[in-house]
Amino acid sequence: MIEGQLALAMFVVVCGILLLGFPVALTLGGTALGFAALGVLLGHFDAAYLTALTGRIFGTMSNETLVAVPLFILMGVVLERAKIAEDLLANLAGMFGARPGGLGLAVILVGALLAASTGIVGATVVTMGVLALPTMLRAGYQPQLAAGTICATGTLGQIIPPSIALVLLGDTMSSAYQQAQLKMNIVNTQTVSVGDLFVGAIVPGIVLVFLYLAYVLIRATVQPSSAPPATVEETDMRSVVTAVIPPLGLIGLVLGSILVGAATPTEAAGVGAVGALLLALSRGALSLPVLQDISQSTLFTTSMVFLILIGAALFSLVFRGFGGDTMIESFFDALGGGPHTALLVVMLVMFLLGFILDFIEITFVVVPVVGPILLAMGFDPVWLGIMIAVNLQTSFLTPPFGFALFYLRGVAPDTVSTGAIYSGVLPFVLIQLLLLALMWWWPNLVLWLPGVMGR
């Protein structure tokens, strides 16, 4: 009983400390060690659990799948520095901008291409905020619609592969699936790969882009003053093709090699990183100072991710040492209503945690605990992984702590209030929840393409 209370208290304390602004990785690790020491003093925690920490850290650092993380980050940073977004936005704005809502459509399409090219939410939101937001405001777009469109489009990097979030989630789901199989006394050599999640995310990602496009078009039709035609220089089809082909070719190279089984996600990430460097070099955007800046940015982001991984591993270890996973399993059993009720509760909790936690913390703190329990109830691991991914995507948009909101606030002019940014993203949050409902009601939205490709 006391062990369960300590496990619950540990989780609450972590959320509270994070709200104070302390670093995530240090908060997770420090809180876990503090509660472990308290548990040992009270006689309710076996210190021998901590001996497994070195093995967990070594397993994390030697995990070949996670090598894709720094490579995809490098690919994204290089493409950002190569100013691919500027060319895309200028050309697509020239094609669509003169129509009602056209500038919003161009922003969404550019964001989708950037998401599939970089997979880095912060870079996409900041880039689009600097390039597109002033243009949309000058064209007379309602600040709420302009801000909401840019924030929501930036988060597409969470669900459209190749996505760093899917790489991290895929590794966690693979471990959870193996634990669930062992719990059910099933010996299964097949596992869930990052590539499986990439394939499963393609159709939902495309559907989400079309839902965004439909919302902007409907808004421009119903309320023309919110998205008027823009006065932009028209571009010819040749210029558009020239701007779109390089990032599309890189996307096709990375995703195509994974889909046809020619490369693992890690190998494809290496191909993507080299391709991005060659693309930047061909555009004359790869000087020595720029390359040094790219290396430092990649190193900083990668170090942050892996430090969070280590802190989360320690937190998960201590949480299990207090019997937290058993307590949660008992809670689900006592709920009644079957597996779907348990999944509904988990999805609701993750959605609410998204108000205060980043997707990385939820992926490495919550998913390892609830994942094996839900998979043991019979849910498909790929479907469950994509459901969680879309749910975590909303964590970037939900006020007051959505990271996409902070990124845009940092580059938005003073004429766009924080309240306008917050209210502008709410329709897009509802659209993401609609996608969740569609996937729940129709699982083949996720599972059809993996089935066709024999995954």
Secondary structure, DSSP 8 states (H G I E B T S, - for coil): -HHHHHHHHHHHHHHHHHHTT--HHHHHHHHHHHHHHHHHHHT-S-GGGGGGHHHHHHHHHT-SGGGHHHHHHHHHHHHHHTTHHHHHHHHHHHHHTTSTTHHHHHHHHHHHHHHHHT--HHHHHHHHHHHHHHHHHHTT--HHHHHHHHHHHHGGGGTSSS-HHHHHHHHHHHHHHHHHHHHTT--------HHHHHHHHHHHHHHHHHHHHHHHHHHHHH-GGGS---------HHHHHHHHHHHHHHHHHHHHHHHTTSS-HHHHHHHHHHHHHHHHHHTT---HHHHHHHHHHHHHHHHHHHHHHHHHHHHHHHHHHTTHHHHHHHHHHHH-S-HHHHHHHHHHHHHHHTTTS-HHHIIIIIHHHHHHHHHHTT--HHHHHHHHHHHHHGGGTSTTT-HHHHHHHHHS-TTS-HHHHHHHHHHHHHHHHHHHHHHHH-THHHHHHHHHTT-
